[in-house]
Amino acid sequence: MDDERHWFEKFTLYMERNIKGVQVGNGKGTNGSVVIDDFFVSYKSQLVLSIGLLACSRKFEESLLQVTIEHKVGEQIYLFQFKKFTSPQEIPTNFLEKHVTLTGKVMSVEPSAGASPPLLLVDHHPVVGWQLRQSVTMCLPVHISSVDILNNGVSWLQHVVVGSNIRFTPLKANPESLSCIVRSHTVSILYGILQKCGDVGVDLVSLGFASVSSLDFSLEKSPAYMAYYKQLLAAESRAEKCGHGMWADSNGGWVTRYWRRLADHLSLAVLWRKVMQKAIQRHAVKVA
């Protein structure tokens, strides 16, 4: 019986020391200092507990990165996600279908290489501001939708857009890039001229630094894309009339361009078509 009590007391004493880990010196330490007692006994258990908590925390973060929060206010639906996108394949399908606007900072411009168009390398900022442990070196390659950018357009992007925060609306995920409508609100100086940037694609076309590419028929049912494409066409028409950038005519000024366009409108084929339309209209009136 005494032996059992002896072992029980030893076990109780060990557990008390293991739980406390440290003891506050009662006059033994100098100036109320902490005296370590059997620290290494509890060190192993604390280490195991810390590793377990770290593993759980890491798994929680990995799970959290896959969560998409949907919040509806009236008729407007807002999508939130913790993940920082670095690849077009990481963009959720519902983000593309609903054209969820994302934010980020343009770190650099990658010039065109072969068939690949110039790309904006964007440091994406997650919709939810709490950034978990994610890579800060990987950037999302963004392609400005429906524009063919010239060399002076690339230079303009490097001077005006790089380093600025942008809002980009994903339209289509390509193998190498994310096709987007890109908007920025920055002001800078280029060639001694004050440059204001709003819709990046429209601004490039307005300056004559890019032309409008063919319509992407896979997006023709998207109201956002069709409205954007109409803005591009209108900007290209203005740039051509004003002779900006690629539309500059070295053989004459605006008067030459005006008469050339007038001659196109007054061509024989156009006149003949108008005469036939008038004749058909008069015939329809007489029959009525």
Backbone torsions as a table, in degrees:
resi	resn	phi	psi	omega
1	MET	NA	-42.0	178.9
2	ASP	-65.3	-36.0	179.1
3	ASP	-65.2	-40.1	179.1
4	GLU	-64.0	-42.8	178.5
5	ARG	-64.1	-38.0	179.8
6	HIS	-61.9	-45.8	179.1
7	TRP	-68.7	-34.6	178.3
8	PHE	-65.6	-41.8	178.5
9	GLU	-64.5	-39.1	177.1
10	LYS	-62.6	-43.5	-179.9
11	PHE	-64.2	-41.9	179.1
12	THR	-63.2	-44.3	179.4
13	LEU	-62.3	-40.8	179.5
14	TYR	-63.7	-42.5	-178.8
15	MET	-66.7	-38.6	178.4
16	GLU	-63.3	-43.5	179.1
17	ARG	-66.5	-36.5	-178.3
18	ASN	-69.1	-35.6	-179.4
19	ILE	-75.3	-44.4	-177.5
20	LYS	-70.2	-50.0	179.1
21	GLY	76.4	-48.0	177.9
22	VAL	-131.6	154.0	176.9
23	GLN	-129.3	142.7	177.2
24	VAL	-84.0	125.9	-177.3
25	GLY	-67.2	129.0	177.6
26	ASN	-94.1	75.8	-178.3
27	GLY	86.6	-10.9	-179.0
28	LYS	-78.6	-39.7	178.6
29	GLY	-83.9	160.9	179.7
30	THR	-85.4	130.9	177.8
31	ASN	56.8	38.3	177.5
32	GLY	68.6	27.6	-178.0
33	SER	-71.0	161.4	-179.3
34	VAL	-85.6	130.9	179.3
35	VAL	-104.4	122.4	-178.6
36	ILE	-77.1	128.0	179.9
37	ASP	-129.7	115.4	179.0
38	ASP	53.5	42.7	-178.6
39	PHE	-62.6	-41.4	-175.2
40	PHE	-69.9	-16.6	177.0
41	VAL	-67.7	-42.7	-178.5
42	SER	-88.3	-8.8	-175.6
43	TYR	-61.8	-41.9	-177.4
44	LYS	-63.3	-44.7	-179.0
45	SER	-66.1	-38.2	178.0
46	GLN	-67.3	-36.6	178.9
47	LEU	-64.8	-44.2	178.4
48	VAL	-61.8	-42.6	179.4
49	LEU	-63.5	-41.9	-180.0
50	SER	-63.8	-42.9	179.0
51	ILE	-62.9	-40.4	178.6
52	GLY	-63.6	-44.3	178.2
53	LEU	-64.0	-39.3	179.3
54	LEU	-63.8	-42.7	179.3
55	ALA	-64.1	-42.6	178.2
56	CYS	-63.7	-41.6	179.3
57	SER	-62.4	-41.3	-179.6
58	ARG	-65.7	-42.8	178.2
59	LYS	-64.8	-36.6	178.3
60	PHE	-63.7	-42.7	178.7
61	GLU	-63.5	-43.6	-180.0
62	GLU	-62.5	-38.1	177.5
63	SER	-69.3	-38.2	-178.2
64	LEU	-65.1	-31.9	-179.7
65	LEU	-67.3	-19.3	-179.1
66	GLN	-93.3	-2.4	-175.4
67	VAL	-86.0	134.6	172.6
68	THR	-118.5	124.6	-179.3
69	ILE	-99.9	127.8	179.1
70	GLU	-111.2	124.4	-178.0
71	HIS	-128.1	126.5	-176.7
72	LYS	-109.0	126.8	175.9
73	VAL	-121.6	104.7	-175.0
74	GLY	66.1	-124.3	177.3
75	GLU	-93.0	-7.6	-176.8
76	GLN	-90.9	133.4	178.9
77	ILE	-110.7	126.8	179.2
78	TYR	-110.9	133.7	177.9
79	LEU	-111.9	134.9	-179.1
80	PHE	-126.3	143.5	178.5
81	GLN	-149.7	146.6	-179.1
82	PHE	-83.9	-21.4	-170.6
83	LYS	-72.2	141.4	173.2
84	LYS	-94.4	117.5	-176.1
85	PHE	-81.4	132.0	177.0
86	THR	-127.1	-1.6	-178.4
87	SER	-144.0	144.7	178.4
88	PRO	-58.8	-31.8	-178.0
89	GLN	-70.9	-14.2	179.8
90	GLU	-83.7	-13.0	-177.9
91	ILE	-70.3	123.7	178.9
92	PRO	-62.9	150.1	-178.4
93	THR	-61.1	-39.1	-179.0
94	ASN	-68.5	-25.2	174.8
95	PHE	-66.6	-38.4	179.2
96	LEU	-73.3	-41.7	-177.5
97	GLU	-66.7	-37.9	-177.5
98	LYS	-96.6	2.2	178.4
99	HIS	51.1	56.5	179.8
100	VAL	-72.0	124.2	-179.0
101	THR	-75.9	129.2	179.2
102	LEU	-110.4	165.7	179.1
103	THR	-126.0	157.9	178.9
104	GLY	-179.3	-178.3	179.9
105	LYS	-121.6	131.3	179.4
106	VAL	-76.7	117.0	-178.2
107	MET	-89.5	-35.8	-179.7
108	SER	-165.4	172.4	176.5
109	VAL	-118.2	128.7	177.6
110	GLU	-98.1	111.5	-178.5
111	PRO	-60.2	162.0	-179.2
112	SER	-64.7	142.8	178.0
113	ALA	-133.0	107.2	-177.6
114	GLY	67.6	-124.7	179.6
115	ALA	-83.6	-8.7	-178.8
116	SER	-78.0	130.2	179.5
117	PRO	-76.9	167.1	174.0
118	PRO	-59.6	141.8	-176.1
119	LEU	-124.7	145.4	170.3
120	LEU	-92.5	125.1	176.4
121	LEU	-93.2	110.0	-168.5
122	VAL	-111.0	130.9	171.1
123	ASP	-85.1	99.7	-174.4
124	HIS	-69.8	134.9	174.2
125	HIS	-101.1	118.8	-179.1
126	PRO	-54.5	150.5	-179.5
127	VAL	-60.1	-41.8	173.2
128	VAL	-85.5	126.6	-170.4
129	GLY	-65.2	-17.6	-177.8
130	TRP	-76.2	105.1	-179.9
131	GLN	-92.0	119.7	177.2
132	LEU	-79.3	-174.5	-179.0
133	ARG	-70.0	94.4	-178.7
134	GLN	-132.2	160.7	-176.2
135	SER	-65.0	135.5	176.7
136	VAL	-104.6	-1.0	-178.3
137	THR	-97.6	-26.3	-179.6
138	MET	-80.8	131.0	-179.4
139	CYS	-116.5	152.2	179.4
140	LEU	-87.2	121.8	178.5
141	PRO	-77.6	119.5	-176.1
142	VAL	-115.5	128.9	177.1
143	HIS	-105.3	128.4	177.5
144	ILE	-73.3	117.3	-169.7
145	SER	-66.3	139.0	167.6
146	SER	64.4	26.9	174.6
147	VAL	-131.5	141.9	173.7
148	ASP	-104.8	108.1	-170.8
149	ILE	-89.1	132.4	177.2
150	LEU	-85.7	176.8	-179.0
151	ASN	-62.9	-40.7	178.5
152	ASN	-69.1	-23.8	173.7
153	GLY	-68.9	-38.3	176.1
154	VAL	-63.6	-42.2	177.8
155	SER	-62.2	-40.4	178.6
156	TRP	-62.7	-42.8	178.5
157	LEU	-62.1	-41.3	-178.7
158	GLN	-65.6	-34.0	-177.2
159	HIS	-88.3	-31.1	-171.5
160	VAL	-103.6	-41.5	-170.2
161	VAL	-96.8	-34.8	-178.3
162	VAL	-60.6	132.8	-179.7
163	GLY	91.3	-5.4	-178.4
164	SER	-102.0	156.2	175.2
165	ASN	-83.1	139.4	-177.8
166	ILE	-129.6	162.6	169.5
167	ARG	-117.8	125.0	-177.5
168	PHE	-128.6	135.2	-177.9
169	THR	-104.6	110.4	-179.3
170	PRO	-66.0	132.8	176.8
171	LEU	-111.0	-38.3	-172.6
172	LYS	-157.6	136.0	177.6
173	ALA	-96.4	114.0	176.5
174	ASN	-95.2	166.1	-180.0
175	PRO	-58.5	-36.8	-174.2
176	GLU	-108.7	-11.6	-175.2
177	SER	-157.4	168.6	177.3
178	LEU	-109.7	117.1	-179.2
179	SER	-79.1	124.1	-170.8
180	CYS	-140.7	159.8	162.2
181	ILE	-91.5	121.4	-172.8
182	VAL	-111.3	130.5	178.5
183	ARG	-127.7	141.7	179.3
184	SER	-145.7	150.8	178.1
185	HIS	-126.5	79.2	-178.0
186	THR	-128.9	157.6	176.5
187	VAL	-130.8	131.1	179.7
188	SER	-149.9	174.4	-180.0
189	ILE	-110.5	126.4	177.7
190	LEU	-135.4	123.3	-178.5
191	TYR	56.7	33.6	178.0
192	GLY	77.5	9.0	-177.6
193	ILE	-117.1	137.8	177.7
194	LEU	-69.7	123.5	-177.4
195	GLN	-111.9	123.5	173.9
196	LYS	-109.8	136.1	-175.5
197	CYS	-121.2	125.7	175.6
198	GLY	-116.6	-96.4	171.7
199	ASP	-81.3	113.5	-170.1
200	VAL	-62.4	-44.0	-179.9
201	GLY	-63.6	-45.3	179.4
202	VAL	-64.6	-39.9	179.4
203	ASP	-64.5	-41.1	178.2
204	LEU	-61.0	-44.4	-179.7
205	VAL	-68.6	-38.9	179.8
206	SER	-62.3	-35.0	179.8
207	LEU	-81.5	-6.2	-176.6
208	GLY	76.8	19.3	179.2
209	PHE	-93.8	-1.6	178.9
210	ALA	-157.7	155.8	175.8
211	SER	-115.1	161.0	-179.3
212	VAL	-83.0	126.3	177.9
213	SER	-82.5	175.4	-177.6
214	SER	-66.1	155.0	-178.4
215	LEU	-64.1	135.8	175.8
216	ASP	-85.8	102.0	-173.7
217	PHE	-68.5	-17.4	176.2
218	SER	-71.4	-13.3	-179.3
219	LEU	-114.7	10.1	-174.0
220	GLU	-67.5	-17.1	177.5
221	LYS	-90.0	0.7	179.3
222	SER	-91.0	114.6	179.1
223	PRO	-59.9	-37.6	-179.0
224	ALA	-64.3	-42.9	-179.5
225	TYR	-68.6	-42.4	-177.8
226	MET	-65.8	-38.7	176.4
227	ALA	-64.7	-41.1	177.8
228	TYR	-63.8	-42.0	-178.1
229	TYR	-66.5	-36.9	176.6
230	LYS	-64.2	-37.5	176.6
231	GLN	-64.2	-38.7	177.8
232	LEU	-63.2	-44.9	-179.6
233	LEU	-63.4	-41.3	178.4
234	ALA	-64.9	-40.3	178.9
235	ALA	-65.5	-39.0	178.9
236	GLU	-66.7	-38.1	178.1
237	SER	-63.6	-42.5	178.4
238	ARG	-65.2	-42.7	-179.7
239	ALA	-63.1	-38.2	179.3
240	GLU	-68.1	-41.2	179.6
241	LYS	-65.1	-38.9	-177.4
242	CYS	-86.7	-8.5	179.4
243	GLY	69.9	39.4	-179.8
244	HIS	-85.0	142.5	171.8
245	GLY	54.7	-119.7	-176.5
246	MET	-64.9	-15.8	-178.8
247	TRP	-93.6	2.1	178.6
248	ALA	-63.8	134.2	-177.7
249	ASP	-107.6	113.5	-179.3
250	SER	-74.4	-13.6	-177.4
251	ASN	-94.2	1.7	179.3
252	GLY	175.3	167.8	-179.3
253	GLY	-94.4	-151.4	-175.4
254	TRP	-69.8	-27.2	179.1
255	VAL	-65.3	-43.0	178.8
256	THR	-62.4	-42.9	179.4
257	ARG	-65.0	-37.6	-179.4
258	TYR	-64.0	-47.1	-178.9
259	TRP	-67.2	-32.9	178.0
260	ARG	-66.3	-43.5	178.2
261	ARG	-67.3	-37.1	178.0
262	LEU	-64.5	-40.0	178.3
263	ALA	-64.4	-35.9	177.4
264	ASP	-64.2	-40.1	-179.9
265	HIS	-70.5	-28.9	-177.2
266	LEU	-97.6	18.1	179.6
267	SER	-64.7	159.0	-175.1
268	LEU	-60.2	-39.7	-178.5
269	ALA	-63.7	-41.4	179.7
270	VAL	-66.5	-43.6	179.5
271	LEU	-62.1	-43.9	-179.6
272	TRP	-62.3	-39.2	178.7
273	ARG	-64.4	-40.3	179.4
274	LYS	-66.9	-38.9	178.6
275	VAL	-62.9	-42.9	179.9
276	MET	-65.5	-38.5	177.8
277	GLN	-64.8	-40.9	177.6
278	LYS	-62.8	-42.9	-179.4
279	ALA	-63.1	-42.0	179.2
280	ILE	-64.5	-40.6	179.1
281	GLN	-64.2	-42.2	179.4
282	ARG	-65.6	-39.7	178.9
283	HIS	-63.7	-39.4	179.3
284	ALA	-65.6	-36.5	179.1
285	VAL	-66.8	-42.3	-179.8
286	LYS	-64.1	-41.3	179.4
287	VAL	-64.0	-38.5	179.6
288	ALA	-68.0	NA	NA
